[in-house]
Amino acid sequence: MRNRTVGVEVLKTAFSVLLVAFVSGCSSEPEIPANTVRDSSGVEIVESTRPIWEPGDEWRLGEVLTAIGELEGDEEYQLFRAFSAFRNSRGEIVVGNVGSHEIRFYDETGTFIRSVGSEGEGPGEFSNRFFIHRLSGDSILVWDGGQMRTSVFSPSGEFLDGANMSGTGQFLNLTGVLADGRFVMSPNTVFGSGSTEEGLSRNTRGYFLADRSGDSLGEIGVFRGSEFFVKTFGTGGISVSSILLGKQTVAAVQGAHLFVGTGDDFTIHAMDEEGGTTRLIRRMVPQVAIGPEMWEQAKVSYLEGMDDRFRQSQEDMVEAMPVPDFLPTFTRLKTDVVGNLWVAGYDAMGELANVWSVFGTDGRWLGEVSLPEGFTMVDIGRDYILGRVTDDMDVEHLVLRELLKGPAASGSSNER
């Protein structure tokens, strides 16, 4: 395996974008293409300046196909901390309901079928920190972060095998599963080896492969990590928190590739299983400065609704935090079953936006998909999006909606 530390690319500033646009507008040269593709030492660089989709080509949400979740009634229809779910090839919706320590199965109409799992440390049992992932053939992988172990279930919910990964001595996150079934793991660096002095701390974030038995198969790559704030106390204690509006290193897995971005600029690294960058996906975007009004609003939003027991300590934390100069260019990555990459971040006011830039399987920027406020995607199929919604009564729902695609969706990089 090739171990490789990936450097941060030079930021593309707003000035450079405006300069190109100005020169183009003042000359008789042809219109700047929507994207350019070039090679740099064997790495394909795909750079987009505008979306491919023309008006009428856009993807958008259609009608609700199924909804699960009730305030009252049978327990199997009440969801609590249902953070992960997917739709299998039979149209069933498989849900990781953390609150009841269960994997639940619902048919395509949302009718409950069965559940498996319970609280505990034995085979087929879970802690209160688990997520489910789709494996090939509709098998189900459970990553239990509380017990640092994997469990694999058949499509019908029969427990098959599992592996304990606590022997690594690290707190791990499961980033995703490659097409061949190997796991992409990442150590949790919140309390990593970075500086413990008061102030901004930014560790590195590494990703490595592991097999189904939990054995490490080598490193894929190392990137700059997320930004954290460390506050020290006279007693020798420390408190660590994410920086408000700070950079976040995010990743997603699809097929044989790991996609990673740090938010320093709009560059996403497509890594192969050997640890090499095969493609850089870039979009020309201006940097957005964080002004006093945006920062004050971020603090208000963070503290809003916080339990009084923690509010004072968190107020002290945010008052002591350094203010970042610019918003990160993005904060979230997802992939759909086809292999398209979905990217989202903040809007110009510093609020998390539910507008997703979609990049095709060839790395070109296709366009944007707007989702309703409060609709959190958990699974993206060819013609549907499954999302998690919490209503005004704090009742959780899983909502399956149509994903409608325009005429351009039949192209090779815009596959349905």
Secondary structure, 3 states (H helix, E strand, C coil): CCCCECCCCCCCCHHHHHHHHHHHHCCCCCCCCCEEEEEECCEEEEEECCCCCCCCCCCEEEEEEEEECCCCCCHHHCCCCCCEEEECCCCCEEEEEHHHCEEEEECCCCCEEEEECEECCCCCEECCCEEEEECHHHCEEEEECCCCEEEEECCCCCEEEEEECHHHCCCEEEEEECCCCCEEEEECCCCCCCCCCCEEEEEEEEEEEECCCCCEEEEEEEEEEEEEEEEECCCCCEEEEECCCCCCCEEEEECCEEEEECCCCCEEEEECCCCCEEEEEEECCCCCECCHHHHHHHHHHHHCCCCHHHHHHHHHHHHHCCCCCECCCCCEEEECCCCCEEEECECCCCCECCEEEEECCCCCEEEEEECCCCCEEEEECCCEEEEEEECCCCCEEEEEEEEECCHHHHCCCCCC
